[in-house]
Structure formats: structure tokens, C-alpha cells
Amino acid sequence: MDYSIRELECFIAVAEELSFTRAAKRLNLAQPPLSRHIRTLEEKIGALLFLREARQVSLTVAGSVFYDETRNLPRLLSRAGESARRCALGETARLRLGFVSAVMNDELVDTFCRYREQHPQVQVMLHDSPPQDQLKAIAAGRLDGGFIGLAPSVRPACIQWVPWHREPLMCFLPVGHALAAAKSVSLRTLRDESFIAVAHESAPAFSAHVRNLCKGAGFRPRVILESPRAQAVALMVAAGSGVAILPAALARFMQKSVRAIPLKDAAQITHVFACPHGKPTGPLAEWVKCLRQGKK
């Protein structure tokens, strides 16, 4: 069955606004043609999509089903148009990379800029995703590579690591914490603290590393809250929920909200870039080369 793009745009706008007036304003369209588009769509489908009552619009069951199936179409069409535009400009190659926000430092931003300058024909697509999800996507071919942070102790056979950056771990404390004014802290001084941690399911390598550091200091951290995102962990620290051990780079996001204190007994960690096993080819090969050139 053929539906026009305009009909779908009108339907999605009304479904999200639950108001013909607001939907018409959102689409810069008069209300009568908007209503006609909706009626035409309902006739094509053979079902009512909206219940129209006095000053109230709601989706029917059929409307809800249709919305679930169509709500992403405008985004997909926009992305398709952008891809076509880039292709027309000569950007015929694509590089799909995953990352965790905690690793996005100035060094990596410089690498992206340098790659863009050297390879303007390549469209770089970034996906913010937990390390475990990145590894699955790389293995399945949905990503070309990913910045996963710390390398897992067991490497999947189909994936290889490219070390690219080293940085220290720090203790993140609420601003009013008793240790907030310290120049450095020992892990042992944190043994009685409530910890907030990055969830093991999303970043098992980092989670295990932190627990092993605490074990080496003679205690097991009392974890009261977890999050799959390191930034969320830092935010919970800022809210006073507990303390956390996180990469130093995160401190730049939370300068006024938390105190990031150097740890006396924690060595630096090495961040790796994960990509399919074997010699990289095409845009990925050039990316790995660029990444190694910028490695500190």
C-alpha cells in the first residue's frame, strides 16, 4: 500500500502532539489540509488512527501500532538524504566507530580532526555505546571499530586491540567530603566508603580492574549504586551518593561538581581501540594509522 511522505509526516506530528492545532503549527501547515491528509491515510489503511473528541485527540489501538512502525521513518529518510548528499560531494566511504564518552579527550578529538583533513571523502559515524555492546557490534560487522576503554582479560578471537592512550585513575568525591581537600588519597582510606561503580555488565574489564585494585588494598568495595555510563557515575558522586574510582579524563566534565583526587597506589590504565582481527583495510586501515601517529 502506498503512503505519501507528507501523509506520514502529518500522522507522526499529530500522534506526538495529540493536537491537530499544534501538529499543524509544527509542520507549518494549515489545519484543514492536515486533517485531509489524516483522513486519506485512514482510508488507505482502512482503520481509524485517532479518536477525535472535544478538545482532545488520542491514538486508537490501530493508531498506536501504526505509530510504532512509522515513527523512525523521518529520521531514516533524513539520514538517507544526508548520505546521498555526502556521496554527491565525493564522500563515498563510511567508517562506523563506537566509543564510550569517558575516553573522549583532546588527543582523540585532534585525531578525528586530523583524519577528517586527510580523508575528507570518508563519512565518520560515531556511536556512543558501552564496551560490551561495541564488541558485539564489531564481531557482527555493525561497527568497524570502537574505543572500549580498558581491554578485557580475555580477547575474542575475532577482535584485536590497538593501544592508543594511557591515563591515571582518580578518586571522585563529593565536594563536601572529608577528603575533598586532600592532594592525594590511598585506596586503603576508602575502605569504609560507599562506592558507585560502572556496571560490570557494560564494562566488565574496567569493573574487574577497580575491584582488583581494592582487593590489593585489603578490602572489597561496598558498591551501593551502579550505572552503565561513567558520566552517570560521576553525576551520582556529585549528588553525594558515594565515591567512585574513574578515569582522570572525566574530571573535565565535572570540575565544579566533584573533587577528583589522585590515587597514590593506582597505576595508569591503557585504553585500547578494538577492531576486527587481521590487517585493517580501506578507511579503517587509514584510521588505525592516524590513531597510532597521534598516540602518546
C-alpha positions as CSV (number, residue, x, y, z in Angstrom):
1,M,0.0,0.0,0.0
2,D,1.4,3.4,-0.9
3,Y,1.5,6.2,1.6
4,S,2.9,9.6,0.8
5,I,5.7,11.1,2.9
6,R,3.5,14.1,3.7
7,E,0.8,11.8,5.0
8,L,3.2,10.0,7.3
9,E,4.7,13.3,8.4
10,C,1.2,14.6,9.3
11,F,0.3,11.4,11.1
12,I,3.5,11.3,13.2
13,A,3.1,15.0,14.1
14,V,-0.5,14.5,15.3
15,A,0.5,11.3,17.1
16,E,3.3,13.1,19.0
17,E,1.5,16.3,19.7
18,L,-2.0,14.8,20.3
19,S,-3.4,18.0,18.9
20,F,-4.2,18.9,15.3
21,T,-3.6,22.6,16.0
22,R,-0.1,22.0,17.5
23,A,0.7,19.5,14.7
24,A,-0.3,22.0,12.0
25,K,1.9,24.6,13.6
26,R,4.8,22.2,13.9
27,L,4.5,21.4,10.1
28,N,3.9,25.0,9.1
29,L,0.6,23.7,7.5
30,A,-2.9,24.9,7.7
31,Q,-5.2,22.6,9.8
32,P,-7.7,21.7,7.0
33,P,-5.1,20.1,4.7
34,L,-3.6,18.4,7.7
35,S,-7.0,16.9,8.5
36,R,-7.4,15.8,4.9
37,H,-4.0,14.0,4.9
38,I,-5.0,12.1,8.1
39,R,-8.4,11.1,6.6
40,T,-6.8,10.0,3.4
41,L,-4.3,7.9,5.3
42,E,-7.1,6.3,7.4
43,E,-9.0,5.5,4.2
44,K,-5.9,3.8,2.7
45,I,-5.3,1.8,5.9
46,G,-9.0,1.0,6.5
47,A,-8.9,1.9,10.1
48,L,-9.3,5.0,12.4
49,L,-6.0,6.2,13.7
50,F,-7.2,8.9,16.1
51,L,-10.2,9.4,18.4
52,R,-11.3,13.0,18.0
53,E,-13.2,14.3,20.9
54,A,-13.9,17.8,22.1
55,R,-10.5,19.5,22.7
56,Q,-8.9,16.1,22.9
57,V,-7.1,13.8,20.5
58,S,-5.9,10.3,21.3
59,L,-4.5,7.3,19.3
60,T,-6.6,4.3,18.7
61,V,-5.1,0.9,19.2
62,A,-4.6,0.7,15.4
63,G,-3.0,4.2,15.5
64,S,-0.6,3.2,18.3
65,V,0.5,0.2,16.2
66,F,1.0,2.3,13.1
67,Y,3.0,4.9,15.1
68,D,5.3,2.3,16.5
69,E,6.0,1.1,13.0
70,T,6.5,4.5,11.4
71,R,7.9,6.9,14.0
72,N,11.5,6.4,12.9
73,L,10.8,6.9,9.2
74,P,11.5,10.6,9.1
75,R,14.9,10.1,10.8
76,L,15.8,7.3,8.4
77,L,14.8,9.3,5.4
78,S,16.8,12.3,6.7
79,R,19.8,10.0,7.2
80,A,19.4,8.6,3.7
81,G,19.3,12.1,2.2
82,E,22.4,13.1,4.1
83,S,24.2,10.0,2.9
84,A,23.2,10.8,-0.7
85,R,24.3,14.4,-0.3
86,R,27.7,13.3,1.0
87,C,28.0,10.8,-1.8
88,A,27.3,13.5,-4.3
89,L,30.1,15.6,-2.7
90,G,32.5,12.7,-3.1
91,E,32.2,11.2,0.4
92,T,31.7,7.7,-0.8
93,A,33.3,5.8,2.1
94,R,32.0,5.2,5.6
95,L,33.7,4.5,8.9
96,R,31.5,3.4,11.8
97,L,33.1,3.7,15.2
98,G,31.9,3.1,18.7
99,F,33.1,4.9,21.8
100,V,32.4,5.5,25.5
101,S,32.3,9.2,26.4
102,A,34.8,8.7,29.2
103,V,37.6,8.3,26.6
104,M,36.8,11.4,24.6
105,N,39.8,13.6,25.4
106,D,41.6,16.3,23.5
107,E,44.0,13.8,22.0
108,L,41.2,11.8,20.4
109,V,39.4,14.9,19.2
110,D,42.7,16.0,17.5
111,T,42.9,12.6,15.9
112,F,39.4,12.9,14.5
113,C,40.2,16.3,13.1
114,R,43.4,15.1,11.5
115,Y,41.7,12.1,9.9
116,R,39.0,14.4,8.5
117,E,41.6,16.7,7.0
118,Q,43.5,13.8,5.4
119,H,40.4,11.8,4.3
120,P,37.6,14.2,3.5
121,Q,35.8,11.6,1.4
122,V,35.2,9.4,4.4
123,Q,32.0,9.8,6.4
124,V,32.8,9.0,10.0
125,M,29.8,7.8,12.0
126,L,30.1,7.7,15.8
127,H,28.0,5.6,18.1
128,D,28.1,6.1,21.9
129,S,27.8,2.6,23.3
130,P,29.0,0.5,26.3
131,P,32.2,-1.6,25.7
132,Q,30.4,-4.9,25.7
133,D,27.8,-3.7,23.1
134,Q,30.6,-2.3,21.0
135,L,32.5,-5.7,21.0
136,K,29.3,-7.5,19.9
137,A,28.7,-4.9,17.1
138,I,32.2,-5.2,15.9
139,A,32.0,-9.0,15.8
140,A,28.7,-8.8,13.9
141,G,30.0,-6.3,11.4
142,R,27.8,-3.5,12.5
143,L,30.8,-1.4,13.7
144,D,34.2,-1.1,12.1
145,G,35.9,-0.5,15.4
146,G,35.4,1.0,18.8
147,F,37.0,2.8,21.7
148,I,36.2,0.4,24.5
149,G,38.4,1.8,27.3
150,L,40.3,-1.0,29.2
151,A,40.9,-4.2,27.3
152,P,39.2,-7.3,28.6
153,S,41.4,-10.0,30.1
154,V,40.1,-12.5,27.5
155,R,40.1,-11.2,23.9
156,P,37.5,-12.6,21.5
157,A,39.3,-14.4,18.7
158,C,37.8,-12.2,16.0
159,I,39.0,-8.9,17.6
160,Q,42.3,-7.2,18.1
161,W,43.4,-4.3,20.3
162,V,45.3,-1.2,19.3
163,P,46.6,0.6,22.4
164,W,46.3,4.4,22.0
165,H,46.3,6.2,25.3
166,R,47.4,5.9,29.0
167,E,45.9,7.8,31.9
168,P,45.6,7.5,35.6
169,L,42.6,6.6,37.7
170,M,41.4,9.1,40.2
171,C,39.1,9.0,43.3
172,F,35.9,11.1,42.6
173,L,34.5,12.6,45.8
174,P,31.5,14.9,46.5
175,V,32.6,18.5,47.0
176,G,31.8,18.4,50.8
177,H,33.5,15.1,51.5
178,A,36.0,15.0,54.4
179,L,38.8,14.0,51.9
180,A,37.9,16.6,49.3
181,A,40.8,18.9,50.3
182,A,43.5,16.2,50.1
183,K,46.2,16.4,47.5
184,S,46.1,12.6,47.1
185,V,44.5,9.6,48.8
186,S,45.3,6.0,49.3
187,L,42.9,3.3,48.4
188,R,43.0,2.0,51.9
189,T,41.5,5.2,53.2
190,L,38.3,4.4,51.1
191,R,37.6,1.0,52.6
192,D,34.6,2.2,54.7
193,E,33.1,4.4,51.9
194,S,30.0,3.7,49.9
195,F,31.0,3.2,46.2
196,I,29.3,4.0,43.0
197,A,30.5,1.9,40.1
198,V,30.4,1.4,36.4
199,A,28.2,-1.7,35.9
200,H,30.1,-4.9,35.3
201,E,27.7,-6.0,32.6
202,S,28.5,-3.0,30.4
203,A,32.3,-2.6,31.2
204,P,33.5,-5.9,32.7
205,A,37.2,-5.1,32.2
206,F,37.1,-1.8,34.0
207,S,34.8,-3.1,36.7
208,A,37.1,-6.0,37.4
209,H,40.2,-3.8,37.4
210,V,38.8,-1.5,40.0
211,R,37.7,-4.4,42.2
212,N,41.2,-5.9,41.9
213,L,42.8,-2.6,42.9
214,C,40.6,-2.5,46.0
215,K,41.4,-6.2,46.8
216,G,45.1,-5.4,46.6
217,A,44.5,-2.6,49.2
218,G,42.9,-5.1,51.5
219,F,39.2,-4.6,51.1
220,R,36.2,-5.3,48.9
221,P,34.3,-2.1,47.8
222,R,30.8,-1.7,49.2
223,V,29.0,-0.9,45.9
224,I,25.6,0.7,46.6
225,L,24.8,2.0,43.1
226,E,25.8,1.1,39.5
227,S,25.4,2.7,36.1
228,P,26.4,1.5,32.6
229,R,27.8,5.0,31.9
230,A,30.8,6.5,33.7
231,Q,29.3,10.0,33.4
232,A,26.3,8.9,35.3
233,V,28.5,7.5,38.0
234,A,30.3,10.9,38.3
235,L,26.9,12.7,38.5
236,M,25.8,10.4,41.3
237,V,29.1,11.2,43.1
238,A,28.3,14.9,42.6
239,A,24.9,14.3,44.2
240,G,26.5,12.9,47.3
241,S,25.6,9.3,46.8
242,G,29.1,7.9,47.3
243,V,32.6,7.8,45.9
244,A,33.9,6.3,42.7
245,I,37.2,5.4,41.0
246,L,37.1,6.7,37.4
247,P,39.5,7.7,34.6
248,A,41.0,11.1,35.1
249,A,39.6,12.4,31.8
250,L,36.1,12.5,33.3
251,A,37.2,15.2,35.8
252,R,37.0,17.8,33.0
253,F,33.2,17.3,32.8
254,M,32.6,17.8,36.5
255,Q,35.2,20.4,37.5
256,K,32.8,22.3,39.9
257,S,30.6,19.4,41.0
258,V,33.1,16.8,42.3
259,R,36.6,16.6,43.6
260,A,38.9,14.3,41.6
261,I,41.8,13.3,43.8
262,P,44.9,11.4,42.5
263,L,45.3,7.9,43.9
264,K,48.6,7.1,45.5
265,D,48.5,3.4,44.7
266,A,46.8,3.1,41.3
267,A,48.9,2.6,38.2
268,Q,47.8,4.1,34.9
269,I,45.4,2.3,32.7
270,T,45.8,1.7,29.0
271,H,42.9,2.5,26.6
272,V,42.5,0.3,23.5
273,F,40.8,0.6,20.2
274,A,39.1,-2.6,19.2
275,C,38.7,-3.7,15.6
276,P,38.3,-6.9,13.6
277,H,41.3,-9.3,13.8
278,G,43.7,-9.2,10.9
279,K,45.3,-6.4,8.8
280,P,42.8,-3.5,8.5
281,T,41.9,-2.3,5.0
282,G,40.3,0.8,3.5
283,P,39.2,3.6,5.7
284,L,39.8,1.5,8.8
285,A,43.4,1.0,7.9
286,E,43.9,4.7,7.5
287,W,42.1,5.4,10.8
288,V,44.4,3.0,12.7
289,K,47.4,4.6,11.1
290,C,46.2,8.0,12.1
291,L,45.4,6.8,15.6
292,R,48.9,5.4,16.0
293,Q,50.5,8.6,14.8
294,G,48.7,10.6,17.5
295,K,49.4,8.1,20.3
296,K,51.1,9.5,23.4
